[in-house]
């Protein structure tokens, strides 16, 4: 692998952000999308001046956009209505203050991205590379915060308490990383001596540090598709080496992390707890634990479905408003029906994304979201490409949806853009 290849990619991003004087765009949204301050994701607020600056371009794109892009606008307007409804239902203006600017940023970023892909040759030509480099910087940033959290707090994952969203949601950005990695790597016929191999090894290491089953499941999915596509390309040696590199990276990273916890950390940093590699959730030997529900997610899901069944008919259709489920999950039937009741000071319980969507937006909201996934899937399948490649991109979309069952990634703009047609998954650059 050539060092100048890595340097050229980071130079590309530097040129895009600094020399072209574009302060806020997709790269920055990706890199800082999971930052939070004591529970609140905040980086989107810094994007609002950019959205305002380019409002003419955004409005122009909205006016000339296709039906599938106008459907995204319709969905965003639906979310705004749900936000207003949720704020009125809870008697809590904070829902409006946070979520309206968030949705404006989401919509503005979406249409500005489409506009740039149409009219900016540099952006269109380097689009997938920009996503790849940005996603890698995201995980490097994540890793650095892991280290700081280990030194100054209770462990690697303690950054989730105050400065970073939970790993189940944070690793949803893997869809962007692997979409771009597979797209670029496949064009190089999965050449082993490349920065893609290095990126995959580093990703496995970060996933193991954070003990995320989702991250490892993403990596295994990439391994399977990259191996079979290499075989299809008759690159048999590459396919064998990809498997060897994957498991070598996994084994070496696992042993290194175990050694760090039980030897170096206990002596130098005075780690509080003993670490056992056999107890980790990402141990491949314990593959059956990948899908266990001992963390309470199954019970939470069933409780949410049961609560939805208690909803009045109208609320089953439209929900009780955005961000209201954290309150309604603990209410009885009569309190849910009582619109005049002030819920602002009631105890909140934060839910996994899928239950929050069901309770907040009802049958209508879930149908509209399902249509977005369907449109994106059709868009991928209609593209003239090898079936295996298309299936991989759809698998990334499916894993994106799976993230809703294990966390609350709905506060991550980059995650949501991946759902929208031409939001992240975009092959227009191939026409250049």
N, C-alpha and C positions, 0 to 999 in steps of 0.2 A: 504494500500500500504506500503510495506516495504522499509525503507530508504536504507537498504543495497542492494536492487535491483538496485536502481538508482546509488549508489556508484560503484557497480560491473560493470555497463555498462561504466561509465566514466573511471574506472580503466582499462577496456578492451582496450579503445582507447589509454590511456596513455602507456600501455604495447606495443601496436602496433606501436606507433610513436617513443617513447623514448627508451624503452629497446631493441627493435629490430633495432634501429638506422636506421629507414627509414625516411629520412627528408622530402621528398615530395611525396605524393601519393594521392589517392582519398580523404581521410579525409580532408587534407589541401586544396585541390582544391575546395571541397564543402564549407568549412567554410569561406574561403576568396575569393570566386569566384566573389562577387559583389563589392569588394573594388575598389575605383578609386581615382585618384588624379586629381582634376580639369578637369574632363571630360574623363580621360583615365583609363580604367581598366588596372591594372599593375601586379597583383600577378602572372600571368602566366610566367612572366620573371624570377621569382625566381625558377620556375620549370625546366627551361632549363638545368641547371647543372645536375639535377637528370636524365633528359632524356638522356643527353650525357653519364652519368655514366653507365646507363643500356642499352646503344645502342645495345650491342650484343644480349641481351635477347629480345629486341624489334624487331630487324632484324630477329632473329630466329623465333619469333612468326609470323611475317609477312610471312616468307617463308613457314611455315607449316600450316598457317591459312586456314579456310574453305572458300568456295566461298562467303558466305555472309560477312565475314570479309574482304576479298579482295575487295568486292564491296565498303565497307566503305573506303578502301585505294584509290580506283578509284575516289570516290566522293571527297576525300581530295585533290587529285591531280588536279581534276577539279577546286576546289576552288582556289588552288595556281595559276592555269592558269588564272582564273578570276581576281585574285589579280594583277597579272602582267599586264593583259589587262586594268584593272581599273587604275593602276598607269600610264600606257602609255597614256590612254585616257585623264586623268586629268592633265598629265605632272607634277605629284606630287609623289616624291619618298617616302613621309611619309606613303603612303598606303602600300608600300612594307615593310618598316621598322617596322610597327606595326603588320600587318596581317600575314606575312610569319612566324615569330616566334610564333605567336598565333596558327596558324594551325599546325606547327611542334609540339608544346606542346599538342594540342588536339589529334593529331594522336599518339604521343608517349605515352600519358596517356592512351589512348584507348587500344593499343596493350600491354602495360605493365600490365594493369589491367587484361586482358585476360590471360596473361602469369602467373601472380600471382595466379589467380583462378585455373589454371591447376596444378601448382607445389608447391604452399605454402598451406599446410594443415590448418594452423592456420587462414590464410586469408580466405580461402574457407569456413571453418566451421563457422566463425564469420562475414561473408561478410554483411549480411543484418543488423545485429546489428551495425556494423561499420557505415553503411550508416545512420541508424536511429540516432545514437548518434551524428554523424557529422552534420546531418541536424538540430538537436535540438540545437547544439552549434551555428550553423549559425544564427538561429532565436534569440538565447540569445544575441549573438553579435550584431545583428540588433537592438534589443530592447535597449541595452546599448548605442548604437550610437544615437537612437531616444532620449533618455534621455539627453545625452550630447548636442544634437542639440537644444533641447527645452530650456536648461539652457543658452547656449552660443550663440544661433542664433535666428531664427525667428519662430521656431516651430518644432514639431516632424519630419515633412517631409523635413525640410531644409537640412538634410544630403544628399538628392538627388542632391543638387547643386554642391557639391564638393567631397564628400567622399563615396557615395554609389549610385549604379544605381537606377533608378526610381522604385517605388513600383510595377508597372505593370510587370517589368522584374524581380525585386528582388524576388517576390512571385512565380515566375516560379519554384523555387527550392522546392516548396510545392509538386510537383510531386514526388521528391525523398523522402521527408519526409513521405508522405502518402503511397507511394509504400512499404516502409520498415515498417511503422507502421501497416498497414493493414496486411501485410504478417506475422508479429510476433504476433500481437494481435489476429488474427484469429486462430492461433495455440494454443493460450491460451483460445479459445472460448469466446473472448471478455470479459474477466474477468474485472470487474469494478474497483476493488481495485488494480490498477497496474499503472506503470509509463506511460502507453499509455494514460490513462485518463488525467493525469496531463499534459502531452505533448499537448493533444488536447485543454485543457482549456487555457493553455498558448498561444497556436497558435491563438485561437479566440481573445484573448486579444490583441496580437500584430497586428492582422489583423484590429481590430477596431481602434486601435491607429493610424494606417496608412490609415484608411478609404479606404481600398482596396476592391472593389466588387469582384475582382478575388479571393482574399484570402477567402472571405466568401463563394463564390460559390464552391471553392475547399472543404471547411469544410462541406457544405451542401451535397455535393456529397459523402464524406466519411460517413456522418451520415446516408444517405439513404442505402448505401451498407452494412454498419456495422449492421444496424437495421435488414435488410432483411436476412443477413447471420446468425445473432443471432437467428432469428426465424427459419431459416432452420436447425440450430443446436439444436433447441428446448430449447434454452436459453431465454425463454420469459421474465423473469425478467430482464435479462441483456439488452435485446432490449428496454424495457420500460425505464430502468435507463439511457441508452445511450441518449435517446431523452430528458429525464428530465435534465440530466447533460449538454447537448448541449445548450438548451434554458436557463437554469439557468446561465450558464457561459456567454452566450450572454447578458442577461438582466443585470446581476451584473456588467459585464465589461462596458457595455454602461453607466449605472448609475454612476459608479465609475469615468469613464473618463469625463463624463459631470460635475460631482461634482468637480473633480480636476481642470478642466479648469475655472469654474465659481466661485470657492470658494478659494481653496488652492493656485492655481497658481496666481490668481489676487492679493492676499494679500502678498504672499511670493516672487514670481518671477516677479510680476507685468506684467502679460500677457497683450498683446496689444489689443487683440480682445475678444469679448464675444462669447461663444461657445453655440450652440443649438443642442441638440441631434436629434431634428426633421429635421435638415438641412443636416445631414450626408448622404453620399451616401450608407452607409451600414445599414441603417435603414430598418429592415425587413418589417415594416408596409408600407414602400414605395417600395415594391418589384418591381413595374413597372419601377422604376428608375434604376434598375440594368442594364437594357439593353438600356438606353437612349443614344443618340449620341450627346448630347449638348456639349461634350468636343471637338468636331471637328474631331473625328476620322473617321466618315462616310464621311465627306467632303474630308478629306485627302485621304481616300481610293478611292473615285470616281475620284478625281483629278489624282491619280496615274494610275488608269486604263485608263483614258482618255489620259494621257501622253504616256502610253505604246502603245496605238493605233496609236499615231503619229510616233512611232519608224519606221525606215526602216526595211524591211523584215529580213535582217541579224541580226539586233539588237533585233528584236522580238524573234529570235531563241536563241541567245547567250547573250543578254543583252548588256550593255555598260561597263561592268567590275565591279568588287567588289568595293563597297563603292562609286560608281560614281553617284548613284541616288540622293544623297543629293545635287548634282549640276544640274543634268539633269532635275530634277523636275521643275526647273525654266527656262529651255532653250526652245527656239522655235525650230521648225522643222529643219530649216536651220543650226542652231548652233549644234544640235545633230548630223547631218550628217557630219559636218566639223571636221574631225579627227585632222586637223592641228591646230585647235583653242586651245589656252592655257586657261584651265579652273581653274587653281590653285587658282587664286585670286577672283573667282566669289563667290557670296553669297551662303552659304550652308544652307540647310533646312533638319533637321534630321527627318527621317520618321519612321513609324511603320515597324516592321520587314517584314511583308508580302509584302508590297509595295516595300521596298528596295530589297527584293529577286527577285520579278518580274522584276523590272527595271534593276537590276544589272546582273542577270543571265539568264533572259529570259525564254522562254518555256522549253528549255533544262534543265536549273537549277531547275526549279520547278518540272519537271518530275523526275529528279534524287532524289530530296528530297522526293517526294511522294513515290518513291520506297522504301526509307529507312523506312518511317512510315509503309508501307505495309509489308515489311519483318519482322519488329518488331511485328506487329499485328499478323501475321501468326505464328511467333515463340511463342507468348503468347497462342494463341488458340490451337496449337498442343500439348502444355504441358498437361499432364494428371492431371486435376484439376477440381473442381466444376466450372460450367459455370459462376456462379455469381462472383467468384473470378477472372476468366479470363476477364470478362466484366469490372470489376473494374480497372484492370491494363490497359485495352484498353482505359477506360475513362480517366485515368491519362495521357495516351499518347495523347488523343484528347484534353484535357485541355492544355497540353504542346504545341500543335499546335495552340490553341486559343490564347496563349500568343503572338504569332506573330502579331495578329490583334490589340493589345492594347499597345505594347511597342517594344523595340529593345533588346531582350534577346540574340541576336547572339554574344554578347561579353562575354557571360557567358559559360565557358567550361563545367561546371556541367550540365547546361541546354542542351547543344549540345550532351553530352554523353548519356543523357536519350533517345535521338532520335535513336542513333546507336544500332543495334542488339548486345546484350551482353555488351553494354556500361555501363549501370546502371542496367537495368532490366536483371537479370541473376539468373537462378534457378539451376546452376550447383552445388551450395553448398548443395543442397538437396540430392545429390547423395553420400555425405560423410557418 
